[in-house]
């Protein structure tokens, strides 16, 4: 197995686990305000999908993200760059998903777009770098960037949402 095959397989597995973890999230669960400063499930779900869309398009493809183009106004929530850049805990805790079904459709579109991107990526992409200076990380080799900022982020948010679901007394991970 080469590096691209590894990234493709890991992405597919991460998307599958996340999708199954959030498949039974209801509006009540999405809106539930956990104790302390934790963010609601709905905010975490929207954050993950919007971040992946923005990272793939803005950093890897140098194009407009889906939420600002063909999915504008159809994401199921107010897609605002503030959500990605400098959101306070208070703002995150006040966030609400307006339409979980629309968000699920947007999620499927983003996941399919990312999978198509890595499936079609040429070997040469492995020698490129992604400038993450805006996030304080400097230049990051593509395989590290994709593993950390895309796949790792999916795993992180799958765990957060699974734990939050557990606080509600429902099964988190699908396995």
N, C-alpha and C positions, 0 to 999 in steps of 0.2 A: 504494500500500500504506500503510495506516495503522499506528499504533504497536501496536495489539493484534494485527493480522495479522502484523506483524514478530515479536512475541514468540511467537505461536503457531507460526509456521514455524520460528523458531530453536530453540524447545523441541523440536519434532518431530525436527529434524535432529540436535540434540545427543543426544537419547535414542537415536536410531537408531545414531549413531556409537558411543556407549557400549555399547549392547546388542551390537553386532557385535564390538566390541573384547573383550568379556568372554565371548562365546559359546563359545569353545573353552577356557576356563580349567578346568583339572582340579583335583582336590583337592590333588595334589602341588604344582601351581603356586600355588594359593591359600595353601598353608601354607609355601611356601619363604621362608626368612628371608634377606633381602638383606643385603649388607654394611653396615657403618656403623650409622646410626640410621634408615635407611629402613624404612617400614612394609610388611608383607606385602601381596600382592595381595588376599587374602581380606579383610583389614581395610579396605583402601581401598574395595573393592566394597561391603561392608556399611556403611561410613561414609557413602558417597555416597547410598545408598538410604535409610538411616535419617535422614540430614540432610534430604533432600528431603521426606520424609514429615513430619518434625517442623517444618520451616520452613513448608510449605504449611498444615498444620493448625494449628500453634501460633501462627503470626504472621499468616497471610493469612485463614484460615477461623475462627480462634478455636475450635477443636474438638480433641478428642483425636486424636493421630496413629494411623494404622492399626496400628502395632506395639503400641500400648497398648489397642487396641479389638478390631476384628474379626480382626486378624492376631496377636493376643497368643499367644505360644508357637508360632507357625508361621513365623517369619521365617528359620529355618535357622541362627540364632546367638542368643547371649544378648543380647537388645536391652536395653541398659542406658544410661540417660541419661549416665552417666559417660563413655561412649564419645564423646559429643558435647561435653561441657562442659570437662573438665579432665583428659583422658587424658594420661598421660606416654608418652614414647617406649617405655619398658619395657613398659607396659601394652599399647600398640598392637602391639608386636612379639610379645607373648605371645598376642594375640587369635587365635582360630581359628574358622572357619566350620564348623559341625557338619554341615550339609546344604546343599550347593551347589544342588541342585534346588529345595529349599524357598526358598532365597534368590532364585533366578531367578524363581520364582512371585511372591514378595513384590515383587521389583523390577518385574515387569510390572504388578502391581496399583498400586504407587505411581506408576509412570510414567503409566498410564492415568488415575489419579485426578488427577494434576497437569495432564495434557493436557485432561481434561474441565473442570477448574477454569478454566484460561485460555481454553478454547474458549467456555465459557459466561459468561465475565466481561463485565460491561457496560462501556461506554465510561467511565462515571463512576469506575471503579476506577483509571483513569490519573491522577486528581487526588488520590488518597489517599496517605497516607504510612504507612510501616511503622516502628515503633519498634524499632530495633536497639541500643538503649542497653546491653542485656545483653552485647552483643559489642563495645561500645566505639565504635559508629558513629553513635549518636544517631538522629535521625529521617531516614529515607531515602525519597524519592519512589518510589511503587510501580514505575514502569517501570525505574528504576535498580536497585531492590531485586531485581526479578525477573530482570533481565539479569545482574546481578552474582552474587547469592546462589543463584540456581537455575541458570540457563543457564551462567553462567561457571564455577560449581562443577563442573558436569557436564563441561565442556571440560577443566578443570584435572585432574580425576580420570581422565578418558580418557587424557590425556597421561602421567600418573604410571603408570597401569597398563600402557600401551603401552611405556613405557621399561622397566618391571620385566620385562615379557614379553621384551623385547629382551635383557635380561641373562640370560635363560634360553635364548636362542638361538631363540626363536620369534617369528613375526610379531606385531607389536603392533597398529597401526592396521589396520582391515580393507580399506583401499584402497591 
